[in-house]
Amino acid sequence: MKKLLLMSFVLVAAVLVLAACGSKSSDTNNAGSGVEETGTAASASIVIKASRFEFDQPVYKIKKGEPTEITLESEDGVHNMEAPDLNLTVNSGKPKVVTLNDAGEYEFHCDIMCGTGHSKMIAKIVVE
């Protein structure tokens, strides 16, 4: 009986440790590729509109080093955007102010499986 109780305790402890170590926040956007969340007022802004399997523009331009508020408007309520190379995720209705410090083209996509056309939801952020 004591062995069963001890094994149960060890199993529960292991699960808790693994859950704590393995958690990943979808709100991370400070690491890599010159992206920093500024916490200051934006001097520019872009609005990305997402609707059934498309973004309203193929390319969005941002000036290098300029604090920019990125807003995602999901017209049907089922989209977010993720730019993996920037380690940036913007959730619908939750604008983020970021400063992109590395010039280049960065692809982003919808990160919520929204239906059969989901794989076509791709656009670019161009940092000039």
N, CA and C of each residue as an Amber inpcrd file, in Angstrom:
protein
   384
   0.8300000  -1.1910000   0.0000000   0.0000000   0.0000000   0.0000000
   0.8730000   1.2530000   0.0000000   1.9640000   1.2060000   0.8020000
   2.8500000   2.3690000   0.8560000   3.5430000   2.5820000  -0.4860000
   3.8910000   1.4810000  -1.1690000   4.5340000   1.6070000  -2.4690000
   3.5910000   2.2620000  -3.4730000   2.3340000   1.8960000  -3.4550000
   1.3400000   2.4770000  -4.3570000   1.1720000   3.9730000  -4.0860000
   1.1140000   4.3460000  -2.8230000   0.9850000   5.7460000  -2.4450000
   2.2220000   6.5340000  -2.8700000   3.4000000   5.9740000  -2.6420000
   4.6420000   6.6280000  -3.0300000   4.7330000   6.7720000  -4.5450000
   4.3820000   5.7360000  -5.2900000   4.4030000   5.7920000  -6.7580000
   3.4240000   6.8470000  -7.2700000   2.2590000   6.9420000  -6.6590000
   1.2710000   7.9510000  -7.0600000   1.8040000   9.3490000  -6.8210000
   2.4390000   9.5540000  -5.6710000   3.0020000  10.8570000  -5.3420000
   4.1000000  11.2440000  -6.3390000   4.9720000  10.3120000  -6.6680000
   6.0600000  10.5600000  -7.6080000   5.4990000  10.8790000  -8.9950000
   4.5000000  10.1620000  -9.4170000   3.8740000  10.3840000 -10.7130000
   3.2440000  11.7720000 -10.7860000   2.5080000  12.1630000  -9.7570000
   1.8760000  13.4840000  -9.7250000   2.9480000  14.5830000  -9.7180000
   3.9960000  14.4100000  -8.9490000   5.0780000  15.3940000  -8.9020000
   5.7390000  15.5210000 -10.2690000   5.9740000  14.4130000 -10.9430000
   6.5980000  14.4470000 -12.2680000   5.7110000  15.1650000 -13.2780000
   4.4320000  14.9080000 -13.2420000   3.4960000  15.5700000 -14.1500000
   3.4990000  17.0780000 -13.9080000   3.4910000  17.5010000 -12.6600000
   3.5030000  18.9300000 -12.3470000   4.7930000  19.5970000 -12.8130000
   5.9260000  18.9460000 -12.6080000   7.2050000  19.5030000 -13.0510000
   7.2340000  19.6230000 -14.5700000   6.8100000  18.5840000 -15.2820000
   6.8050000  18.6230000 -16.7390000   5.8390000  19.6760000 -17.2650000
   4.7010000  19.8290000 -16.6300000   3.7360000  20.8430000 -17.0660000
   4.2990000  22.2420000 -16.8810000   4.9800000  22.4820000 -15.8000000
   5.5660000  23.8010000 -15.5460000   6.7080000  24.0870000 -16.5070000
   7.5220000  23.0980000 -16.8100000   8.6660000  23.2930000 -17.7050000
   8.2470000  23.3670000 -19.1590000   7.1720000  22.7410000 -19.5030000
   6.7750000  22.6620000 -20.8980000   5.7960000  23.7110000 -21.3440000
   5.3740000  24.5900000 -20.4650000   4.3850000  25.5730000 -20.8800000
   5.0110000  26.5800000 -21.8130000   4.2170000  27.0280000 -22.8030000
   4.6940000  27.9940000 -23.7840000   3.6560000  29.0850000 -23.9050000
   4.0780000  30.3000000 -23.7490000   3.1650000  31.4230000 -23.8740000
   3.0390000  31.8150000 -25.3310000   1.8270000  32.0110000 -25.8240000
   1.6310000  32.4520000 -27.1960000   1.7980000  33.9540000 -27.3130000
   2.0730000  34.6300000 -26.2260000   2.2070000  36.0730000 -26.2320000
   3.6650000  36.5040000 -26.2890000   4.5840000  35.5940000 -26.5080000
   6.0050000  35.9200000 -26.5470000   6.3020000  36.6680000 -27.8330000
   7.0280000  37.7740000 -27.7140000   7.4340000  38.4670000 -28.9210000
   8.6860000  39.2880000 -28.7060000   9.5230000  38.9460000 -27.7590000
  10.7170000  39.7120000 -27.4940000  11.9720000  39.0700000 -28.0610000
  11.9430000  37.8010000 -28.3700000  13.1700000  37.1030000 -28.7390000
  13.3810000  37.1020000 -30.2450000  14.6100000  37.2170000 -30.6510000
  15.0060000  37.0030000 -32.0210000  14.6030000  38.0740000 -33.0090000
  15.3420000  38.1490000 -34.0950000  15.0630000  38.9700000 -35.2590000
  14.7860000  40.4320000 -34.9720000  15.3830000  40.9960000 -33.9520000
  15.2930000  42.4260000 -33.7380000  13.9160000  42.9350000 -33.3820000
  13.1040000  42.1340000 -32.7400000  11.7680000  42.5630000 -32.3420000
  11.7780000  42.8610000 -30.8620000  11.2190000  43.9890000 -30.5030000
  11.0560000  44.2740000 -29.0900000   9.7020000  44.9050000 -28.8680000
   9.0380000  44.4590000 -27.8090000   7.7860000  45.0910000 -27.4200000
   8.1800000  46.3240000 -26.6250000   7.7440000  47.4920000 -27.1010000
   8.2880000  48.7290000 -26.5650000   7.6530000  49.1630000 -25.2510000
   6.3720000  48.9600000 -25.0760000   5.7140000  49.4520000 -23.8690000
   5.5360000  50.9640000 -23.9040000   5.9040000  51.5950000 -25.0170000
   5.7400000  53.0350000 -25.1700000   4.6940000  53.3150000 -26.2350000
   4.3660000  54.5780000 -26.3740000   3.3770000  54.9610000 -27.3730000
   3.9320000  54.7360000 -28.7790000   3.0730000  54.2930000 -29.6670000
   3.4740000  54.0460000 -31.0470000   3.4870000  55.3550000 -31.8250000
   4.4390000  55.4630000 -32.7430000   4.4580000  56.6170000 -33.6330000
   3.8490000  56.2620000 -34.9940000   3.5440000  54.9840000 -35.2080000
   2.8950000  54.5220000 -36.4330000   1.9790000  53.3610000 -36.0770000
   1.1030000  53.0220000 -37.0070000   0.2230000  51.8820000 -36.7660000
  -0.1590000  51.2220000 -38.0830000  -0.4210000  49.9300000 -37.9940000
  -0.9960000  49.2070000 -39.1240000  -2.1610000  48.3910000 -38.6020000
  -3.1540000  48.2280000 -39.4540000  -4.3080000  47.3910000 -39.1370000
  -4.3450000  46.2830000 -40.1730000  -4.3130000  45.0560000 -39.6890000
  -4.3900000  43.8850000 -40.5500000  -5.7940000  43.3220000 -40.3900000
  -6.5270000  43.2670000 -41.4950000  -7.8950000  42.7380000 -41.4590000
  -7.8850000  41.3240000 -42.0110000  -8.4120000  40.4090000 -41.2080000
  -8.4830000  39.0090000 -41.6030000  -9.9360000  38.6130000 -41.7720000
 -10.2020000  37.9290000 -42.8460000 -11.5400000  37.3880000 -43.0660000
 -11.3770000  36.0040000 -43.6790000 -12.4160000  35.4200000 -44.0790000
 -12.4150000  34.0360000 -44.5410000 -11.2670000  33.7340000 -45.5030000
 -10.2010000  33.1720000 -44.9660000  -9.0510000  32.6470000 -45.6930000
  -8.1950000  33.7000000 -46.4050000  -8.2260000  34.9540000 -45.9220000
  -7.3490000  35.9520000 -46.5200000  -7.1290000  37.1370000 -45.5930000
  -6.0090000  37.8200000 -45.8150000  -5.7420000  39.0990000 -45.1850000
  -6.0700000  40.1690000 -46.2190000  -6.4010000  41.3700000 -45.7790000
  -6.8470000  42.3980000 -46.7200000  -5.7530000  42.9300000 -47.6280000
  -4.4830000  42.7140000 -47.3050000  -3.3730000  43.1400000 -48.1500000
  -2.3240000  42.0280000 -48.1990000  -1.6040000  41.9310000 -49.3000000
  -0.5400000  40.9190000 -49.3550000   0.7310000  41.3650000 -48.6320000
   0.9150000  42.7100000 -48.4940000   2.1350000  43.2460000 -47.8850000
   1.7770000  44.4300000 -46.9960000   2.3930000  44.4730000 -45.8090000
   2.2450000  45.5860000 -44.8640000   3.6470000  46.1270000 -44.6120000
   3.8040000  47.4540000 -44.7060000   5.1380000  48.0490000 -44.5520000
   5.2720000  48.7510000 -43.2110000   6.4420000  48.5450000 -42.5920000
   6.7740000  49.1450000 -41.3000000   8.1810000  49.7220000 -41.4160000
   8.3920000  50.8830000 -40.8050000   9.7280000  51.4840000 -40.8180000
  10.5960000  50.8580000 -39.7300000  11.8160000  50.5510000 -40.1070000
  12.7930000  49.9730000 -39.1860000  13.0190000  50.9130000 -38.0030000
  12.9500000  50.3550000 -36.7830000  13.2410000  51.1090000 -35.5690000
  12.1190000  52.0160000 -35.0900000  10.9800000  52.0300000 -35.7810000
   9.8720000  52.9000000 -35.3910000   8.8430000  52.1150000 -34.5700000
   8.5160000  52.5680000 -33.3560000   7.4760000  51.8840000 -32.5770000
   6.1500000  51.8910000 -33.3430000   5.6370000  50.7060000 -33.6130000
   4.4440000  50.5570000 -34.4450000   3.4140000  49.7060000 -33.7330000
   2.1890000  50.1980000 -33.7200000   1.0940000  49.4080000 -33.1530000
   0.5220000  48.5330000 -34.2610000   0.5110000  47.2350000 -34.0090000
  -0.0650000  46.2790000 -34.9500000  -1.3860000  45.8000000 -34.3700000
  -2.4560000  46.0150000 -35.1420000  -3.7910000  45.5970000 -34.7190000
  -4.3090000  44.5780000 -35.7150000  -4.8540000  43.4990000 -35.2180000
  -5.4880000  42.5070000 -36.0820000  -6.9850000  42.5650000 -35.8460000
  -7.7250000  42.7750000 -36.9170000  -9.1880000  42.7490000 -36.8540000
  -9.6620000  41.5000000 -37.5800000 -10.2240000  40.5830000 -36.8220000
 -10.7480000  39.3520000 -37.3950000 -12.2280000  39.5630000 -37.6780000
 -12.5430000  39.7450000 -38.9540000 -13.9080000  40.0910000 -39.3330000
 -14.9200000  38.9850000 -39.0500000 -14.4760000  37.7350000 -39.0190000
 -15.3910000  36.6560000 -38.6750000 -15.0400000  36.0140000 -37.3330000
 -14.1090000  36.6440000 -36.5960000 -13.8330000  36.2550000 -35.2150000
 -13.0070000  35.0090000 -34.9880000 -12.3370000  34.4770000 -36.0290000
 -11.6110000  33.2170000 -35.8290000 -10.1460000  33.2660000 -36.2630000
  -9.5200000  34.4440000 -36.2780000  -8.1530000  34.5340000 -36.7850000
  -7.2280000  35.2610000 -35.8080000  -5.9750000  34.8520000 -35.8120000
  -4.8490000  35.5600000 -35.1970000  -3.7710000  35.6020000 -36.2610000
  -2.6740000  36.2990000 -35.9920000  -1.5680000  36.2700000 -36.9410000
  -0.2850000  35.9290000 -36.2170000   0.5720000  35.1580000 -36.9090000
   1.8420000  34.7540000 -36.3380000   2.9310000  34.9430000 -37.3920000
   4.0120000  35.6320000 -36.9910000   5.1910000  35.7920000 -37.8410000
   6.3340000  35.0310000 -37.1670000   6.5370000  33.7620000 -37.5230000
   7.5300000  32.9350000 -36.8320000   8.9450000  33.4990000 -36.8560000
   9.3630000  34.0790000 -37.9760000  10.7260000  34.6100000 -38.0660000
  10.9390000  35.8270000 -37.1700000   9.8540000  36.4580000 -36.7630000
   9.9250000  37.5880000 -35.8340000   9.5930000  37.1660000 -34.4070000
   9.1770000  35.9380000 -34.2470000   8.7000000  35.4560000 -32.9450000
   7.6050000  36.3850000 -32.4270000   6.6530000  36.6900000 -33.3170000
   5.6080000  37.6600000 -33.0360000   4.2430000  37.0530000 -33.2970000
   3.3540000  37.1700000 -32.3190000   1.9660000  36.7700000 -32.4690000
   1.0940000  37.9420000 -32.0530000   0.0980000  38.2420000 -32.8700000
  -0.8680000  39.2810000 -32.5340000  -2.2450000  38.6350000 -32.5460000
  -2.9180000  38.7090000 -31.4190000  -4.2520000  38.1420000 -31.2920000
  -5.2900000  39.1760000 -31.6870000  -6.3690000  38.7070000 -32.2520000
  -7.4530000  39.5810000 -32.6730000  -7.9560000  40.4170000 -31.4960000
  -8.0590000  41.7260000 -31.7030000  -8.5760000  42.6160000 -30.6690000
  -7.5880000  42.9830000 -29.5860000  -6.3320000  42.5370000 -29.6960000
  -5.3110000  42.8420000 -28.6880000  -4.0850000  43.4360000 -29.3840000
  -4.1280000  44.7250000 -29.7110000  -3.0050000  45.3460000 -30.4240000
  -1.7070000  45.2420000 -29.6350000  -0.5970000  45.2200000 -30.3770000
   0.7320000  45.2110000 -29.7660000   1.5530000  46.3340000 -30.3650000
   2.3110000  46.9980000 -29.5170000   3.2670000  47.9870000 -29.9810000
   4.6360000  47.3160000 -29.9840000   5.2330000  47.2510000 -31.1700000
   6.5320000  46.6160000 -31.3260000   7.4540000  47.5250000 -32.1170000
   8.7400000  47.3160000 -31.9400000   9.7570000  47.9800000 -32.7560000
  10.5260000  46.8870000 -33.4680000  10.5150000  46.9380000 -34.7940000
  11.2280000  45.9500000 -35.6080000  12.5520000  46.5630000 -36.0280000
  13.6430000  45.9930000 -35.5610000  14.9610000  46.5800000 -35.7460000
  15.7650000  45.9940000 -36.8950000  15.2690000  44.9400000 -37.5290000
  15.9970000  44.3100000 -38.6350000  15.1910000  44.4450000 -39.9220000
  15.7750000  45.1350000 -40.9210000  15.1120000  45.2770000 -42.2130000
  14.9600000  43.9070000 -42.8710000  13.9040000  43.7650000 -43.6530000
  13.6910000  42.5250000 -44.3780000  12.2300000  42.2540000 -44.6170000
  11.9560000  41.1070000 -45.2090000  10.5910000  40.6480000 -45.4600000
  10.3080000  39.4700000 -44.5430000   9.1750000  39.5330000 -43.8580000
   8.8220000  38.5020000 -42.8910000   7.4110000  38.0120000 -43.1850000
   7.3070000  36.7350000 -43.4850000   6.0140000  36.1390000 -43.7760000
   5.2350000  35.9060000 -42.4870000   3.9190000  36.1120000 -42.5460000
   3.0710000  35.7490000 -41.4120000   1.8520000  35.0030000 -41.9290000
   1.1900000  34.3270000 -41.0190000   0.0340000  33.5150000 -41.3690000
  -0.9680000  33.5190000 -40.2230000  -2.1540000  33.0100000 -40.5130000
  -3.1590000  32.8020000 -39.4740000  -2.7080000  31.6070000 -38.6440000
  -2.7290000  31.7490000 -37.3180000  -2.2650000  30.6350000 -36.4810000
  -3.4090000  29.8750000 -35.8210000  -4.6250000  30.0860000 -36.3050000
  -5.7820000  29.3250000 -35.8220000  -6.3540000  28.5640000 -37.0140000
  -6.4830000  27.2620000 -36.8870000  -7.0590000  26.4710000 -37.9720000
  -8.4910000  26.9320000 -38.1840000  -8.6970000  27.6640000 -39.2790000
  -9.9840000  28.3320000 -39.4880000 -10.8260000  27.6950000 -40.5810000
 -10.3520000  26.6240000 -41.1720000 -11.1390000  25.9450000 -42.1950000
 -10.2710000  25.4490000 -43.3300000 -10.9090000  25.0430000 -44.4200000
 -10.1970000  24.4070000 -45.5260000  -9.2500000  25.3460000 -46.2640000
  -9.4710000  26.6420000 -46.2340000  -8.5870000  27.5930000 -46.9010000
  -7.5300000  28.1770000 -45.9920000  -7.3930000  27.6440000 -44.7920000
  -6.4610000  28.1650000 -43.7860000  -5.0290000  28.2910000 -44.3180000
  -4.5660000  27.3260000 -45.0620000  -3.1750000  27.3310000 -45.5350000
  -2.8920000  28.4680000 -46.5130000  -3.9280000  29.0960000 -47.0560000
  -3.7550000  30.2090000 -47.9960000  -3.6360000  31.5560000 -47.2810000
  -3.8440000  31.5840000 -45.9670000  -3.8130000  32.8480000 -45.2150000
  -2.3720000  33.2300000 -44.9060000  -1.7070000  33.8140000 -45.9030000
  -0.3070000  34.2080000 -45.7750000  -0.1520000  35.6210000 -46.3290000
   0.6330000  36.4390000 -45.6520000   0.9780000  37.7850000 -46.1140000
   2.3780000  38.0990000 -45.6100000   2.8620000  39.3350000 -45.8560000
   4.2120000  39.7070000 -45.4620000   4.2280000  41.0440000 -44.7390000
   5.1650000  41.1580000 -43.8160000   5.5260000  42.4390000 -43.2200000
   6.8880000  42.7870000 -43.8170000   6.9850000  43.9610000 -44.4250000
   8.2480000  44.4330000 -44.9780000   8.7510000  45.5410000 -44.0620000
   9.9360000  45.3410000 -43.5100000  10.5690000  46.3270000 -42.6400000
  11.6030000  47.0550000 -43.4790000  11.3830000  48.3740000 -43.6370000
  12.2740000  49.1790000 -44.4940000  13.1660000  50.0630000 -43.6660000
